[in-house]
Each structure stands twice: as structure tokens, then as C-alpha cells.
Amino acid sequence: MEKLLPSEVQEMLSSVPNWKLTDEKWIERKYRFGDYLKGIDFVQSVANLSEQVNHHPFISIDYKVVTLRLSSWNVRGLTALDFQLATKYDEFYLQKKS
Ligand SMILES: C[C@H](O)[C@H](O)[C@H]1CNC2=NC(N)=NC(=O)C2=N1
């Protein structure tokens, strides 16, 4: 996977409007759940997919708020895979949050 240029990162950010760019090399989103265990179930889905594709977000669980942070360590920046996974994680959230 090629490291994205800043202009390409800006373009891809528009496809994941709930995610924000932090320190140029990370994208981050917070997911809020009405129920603690729904958040845990979401994390399990995220973890399963991440392991499948061998691309892992940093995950923090703060009671009913799950924060995911994505970067491509191997290229010390962002790649298309980060944005592809961000989209998939958002799909999991829509399935699980209610
Ligand atoms: C050895 C192992 O395949 C690598 O460390 C994988 C693991 N998961 C990863 N996850 C992410 N986000 N970026 C990587 O570069 C990466 N590399």
C-alpha cells in the first residue's frame, strides 16, 4: 500500500465525514453506545476484521465511548486501507448502535 499524499488524505477524508485527521498520520473517530456491552460487541467485530486483514486500529474503551485510531505504521502515514477500514467500522456501528 502506498503512503497517501496530504492532498489525497484530504480527499479521502470527505468519504468518512465522522473521522478526523490527527497529527497528519492518524484518523480518529469516537463511537458512542447506549449500552456498554454493545460497545464491547462492536470492538469484537472491529478486532475480527482487523485480524483478518492484518491491519489494526488503536482502540480505547471509555465506558460507553469507543475511540478508534487508524494509521499505517509500515509506511509511517495513511494509506487507502485505513480509509477502507474506517468505512467498514462505520458500517458495523450502524448495525450495532441501536
Ligand atoms: C507484522 C505485522 O504484519 C505488521 O506489524 C502489521 C500488523 N498490523 C498493522 N496495523 C496497522 N494499522 N498498520 C500496520 O502497518 C500493521 N502492520
The ligand as an ORCA input file, in Angstrom:
! r2SCAN-3c Opt
* xyz 0 1
  C       3.939     -7.889     11.427
  C       2.517     -7.403     11.169
  O       2.032     -7.970      9.967
  C       2.525     -5.897     10.957
  O       3.055     -5.279     12.107
  C       1.108     -5.331     10.679
  C       0.171     -5.541     11.849
  N      -0.947     -4.624     11.843
  C      -0.811     -3.373     11.322
  N      -1.752     -2.419     11.531
  C      -1.605     -1.174     11.077
  N      -2.567     -0.235     11.343
  N      -0.529     -0.827     10.376
  C       0.483     -1.679     10.100
  O       1.473     -1.300      9.453
  C       0.365     -3.038     10.560
  N       1.296     -3.959     10.339
*
